[in-house]
Amino acid sequence: MPRPFRCRRIEQLPVYRSFSPDDITASESIRMTVDEFEALRLLDDEGLTQEACASRMNIARTTVTAIYDSARKKVADALVNGKRLLITGGHCEFEPVEIYQEIIEKGTHTMRIAVTYENGEIFQHFGHTEQFKLYDVEEGKIVNEQIVDTNGSGHGALAGFLKAVKADALICGGIGMGAQTALADAGIKLYAGVQGSADAAAKSLAEGTLEYDPDAKCDHHGHHGGGHECGHDHGEDHECGHHHGKGLDCGHQEGDEGCRRRHGE
């Protein structure tokens, strides 16, 4: 029998998810997995040895060697041949964001919907939301509601925050491509481009009638001050992911095998 697959521990999600050459339109894309990125980050950016990297990622040194070599070949292919480099997916487990308030216990058969929230309305800029409203749905009906503060989580850490509160779906307005990728990696279903009452949108989703725009992007250019963080049409998708706390949640990209379990539950 084949050896059981060990998930790779990820301490920090990629801040930038997409890289493309400026002087041409890339006709091909290369997918680097998040665990390959983590090996590059630890070995080349932090300067760790392969033994130390293996310990941090909770895998064998030989596995570190293999994924590091794969990552370097993909970077070389992108640089030499002018291909777009995308960072997503992989066999990974992530340390969840620490939550500083008590969250209602989620039932076994409950779907938890998170909505970007401000004064009863759907807040339109995902990366700057300060509150989510959580709705627990059972048999098509909302059975619990709770407003939670993001506690200043950086705009990229919000995907980790939603995973930590066990959200299954997100309703929002505009959202950058980097955040969309992070949500997909976390297994959170996205319903973007929605406006109006948060309660009404959650009720519609629970009943299966919500209208949304799967192609909605962050379009609030010029409202960030010195830096642009929405991750839309700038060649770089911004998705910071500093994760804290203990216990591991398993993340995956749809289509990957293994790593489908929750740890510690």
C-alpha positions in Angstrom: 0.0 0.0 0.0 1.2 3.5 -0.7 2.4 5.6 2.3 -0.2 8.0 3.7 0.2 11.5 2.3 1.4 14.1 4.9 0.0 17.6 4.6 2.7 20.4 4.5 2.4 23.0 7.3 2.2 26.5 6.0 3.0 29.4 8.4 2.4 32.3 6.0 0.2 32.4 2.9 1.6 34.2 -0.2 1.2 37.9 -0.1 1.3 38.0 -3.9 -0.5 35.3 -5.9 0.2 36.2 -9.5 3.2 37.3 -11.5 3.2 38.2 -15.2 5.8 39.8 -17.6 5.1 43.5 -18.3 6.4 43.6 -21.8 4.3 40.7 -23.3 1.0 39.1 -22.8 1.7 35.7 -21.3 0.1 33.0 -23.3 0.8 30.2 -20.8 0.5 29.9 -17.0 2.4 27.9 -14.5 0.8 26.8 -11.2 3.1 26.8 -8.2 1.5 25.2 -5.1 1.4 27.0 -1.8 3.7 24.4 -0.2 6.3 24.9 -3.0 6.1 28.6 -2.3 6.6 28.0 1.4 9.7 25.9 0.7 11.1 28.8 -1.4 10.3 31.3 1.3 11.9 29.3 4.1 15.0 28.3 2.2 15.7 31.3 0.1 14.1 34.2 1.9 14.7 33.1 5.5 17.9 31.2 4.7 17.0 28.0 6.6 18.7 24.7 6.1 16.7 21.9 4.5 16.6 20.2 7.9 15.1 23.3 9.6 12.7 23.8 6.7 11.5 20.2 7.0 10.9 20.7 10.7 8.9 23.9 10.2 6.8 22.3 7.4 6.4 19.0 9.3 7.7 16.9 6.4 10.8 14.8 5.6 13.9 16.5 4.3 13.7 14.5 1.1 10.2 15.9 0.5 11.6 19.4 1.0 14.2 18.7 -1.6 11.6 17.5 -4.1 9.2 20.4 -3.7 12.0 23.0 -3.6 13.5 21.7 -6.8 10.0 21.7 -8.4 9.4 25.3 -7.3 12.8 26.5 -8.7 12.2 24.9 -12.0 8.8 26.7 -12.3 10.3 30.0 -11.4 13.0 29.5 -14.1 10.4 28.5 -16.7 8.3 31.6 -15.9 11.4 33.9 -16.1 13.0 32.4 -19.2 9.9 31.7 -21.2 7.7 34.7 -20.2 5.0 32.7 -18.6 2.5 33.8 -15.9 3.2 32.3 -12.5 0.1 31.6 -10.3 0.4 30.4 -6.6 -2.5 28.3 -5.4 -3.5 25.0 -4.1 -1.4 22.1 -2.8 -1.5 19.6 0.0 -1.4 22.0 2.9 -2.5 22.6 6.5 -2.7 26.2 7.8 -2.4 27.6 11.3 -5.7 29.5 11.8 -6.0 33.2 12.8 -6.6 33.6 16.5 -10.1 34.8 17.3 -10.6 37.1 20.3 -14.3 36.6 20.9 -16.5 33.6 21.6 -18.1 32.2 18.4 -21.3 30.3 18.5 -20.7 26.5 18.2 -21.4 25.3 14.7 -23.7 22.3 14.3 -22.6 19.2 12.4 -25.2 19.8 9.6 -25.0 23.6 9.7 -23.9 25.8 6.8 -22.3 29.0 8.1 -22.6 32.0 5.9 -20.4 35.1 6.5 -21.3 38.5 5.1 -19.1 41.6 4.9 -21.1 43.9 7.2 -21.6 47.5 8.0 -24.7 49.1 9.6 -26.9 46.3 8.3 -25.7 46.5 4.7 -23.2 44.4 2.8 -19.9 46.2 3.0 -18.6 46.6 -0.6 -14.8 46.3 -0.1 -13.8 42.9 1.2 -10.2 43.8 2.0 -11.2 46.6 4.4 -14.2 45.0 6.2 -14.1 45.4 9.9 -17.0 43.1 10.7 -18.6 40.0 9.4 -22.1 38.9 10.2 -22.4 35.1 10.5 -25.6 33.2 9.8 -26.0 29.5 10.6 -28.4 27.8 8.2 -30.2 24.5 8.8 -32.7 23.0 6.4 -32.9 26.2 4.4 -33.6 28.4 7.5 -31.4 30.8 9.5 -31.1 29.5 13.1 -28.3 31.7 14.5 -26.8 35.1 13.8 -23.7 36.7 15.2 -21.7 39.8 14.4 -17.9 39.4 14.7 -15.1 41.9 14.6 -12.0 41.2 12.4 -9.8 42.8 15.1 -7.8 44.7 12.5 -6.9 41.5 10.5 -4.9 42.6 7.5 -6.9 42.4 4.3 -5.1 39.2 3.3 -5.6 37.5 6.7 -9.4 37.8 6.3 -9.5 34.4 4.5 -7.8 32.8 7.4 -10.2 34.6 9.8 -13.2 33.2 7.9 -11.7 29.7 8.1 -11.1 30.1 11.8 -14.8 30.9 12.4 -15.7 27.9 10.3 -17.5 29.8 7.5 -18.6 27.7 4.6 -19.6 30.6 2.3 -19.0 34.3 1.9 -21.3 37.0 0.6 -19.6 40.3 -0.3 -19.4 43.1 -2.8 -16.1 43.7 -4.6 -13.2 41.4 -3.9 -9.6 41.1 -5.4 -8.4 38.1 -7.3 -5.8 37.3 -4.6 -8.5 37.1 -1.9 -10.7 34.9 -4.2 -7.8 32.5 -4.6 -7.2 32.4 -0.8 -10.9 31.7 -0.2 -10.8 28.9 -2.8 -7.8 27.4 -1.1 -9.6 27.5 2.2 -12.7 25.8 0.7 -15.0 28.8 1.2 -17.7 29.3 -1.5 -17.8 32.9 -2.8 -20.9 34.9 -3.6 -19.6 38.3 -4.8 -21.1 41.4 -6.4 -24.0 41.5 -3.9 -25.4 44.7 -2.6 -28.1 45.8 -0.1 -29.3 44.2 3.2 -27.0 41.6 4.7 -30.0 39.8 6.3 -31.9 39.7 3.1 -28.9 38.3 1.2 -28.2 35.6 3.7 -31.9 34.6 3.7 -31.8 34.4 -0.1 -28.7 32.2 -0.1 -30.2 30.0 2.6 -33.3 29.6 0.3 -31.2 29.1 -2.8 -32.4 32.2 -4.6 -29.4 34.6 -4.2 -28.4 36.5 -7.3 -24.7 37.3 -7.4 -21.9 38.1 -9.9 -19.2 35.4 -10.0 -17.0 37.8 -12.0 -17.2 40.7 -9.5 -13.9 42.4 -8.8 -12.6 45.0 -6.4 -13.1 48.3 -8.2 -12.5 50.9 -5.5 -9.3 52.3 -7.0 -7.9 55.4 -5.4 -9.4 54.8 -2.0 -6.4 53.2 -0.3 -4.1 56.1 0.4 -0.5 55.3 -0.3 -0.8 51.7 -1.4 -3.3 49.8 -3.5 -4.5 46.6 -1.9 -7.4 45.4 -3.9 -5.4 43.0 -6.0 -7.3 43.8 -9.2 -5.6 44.4 -12.6 -2.2 45.4 -11.3 -0.3 42.3 -12.2 0.0 41.4 -8.5 -2.7 40.0 -6.3 -2.3 41.1 -2.7 -3.1 38.4 -0.2 -1.3 38.6 3.1 -1.7 35.7 5.4 0.0 35.8 8.8 -1.6 33.1 10.8 -1.5 32.8 14.6 -2.7 30.5 17.3 -2.6 26.8 17.8 -4.3 23.9 16.1 -4.2 23.2 12.4 -6.9 23.5 9.9 -6.4 21.5 6.7 -6.7 23.6 3.5 -7.0 22.3 -0.1 -7.5 23.2 -3.6 -10.5 21.6 -5.3 -9.3 18.6 -7.2 -6.3 17.8 -4.9 -6.3 14.5 -3.2 -5.8 14.0 0.5 -5.7 16.7 3.2 -9.5 16.8 3.4 -9.8 16.5 7.2 -9.9 18.9 10.1 -7.2 18.5 12.6 -7.9 18.3 16.3 -11.6 17.8 15.9 
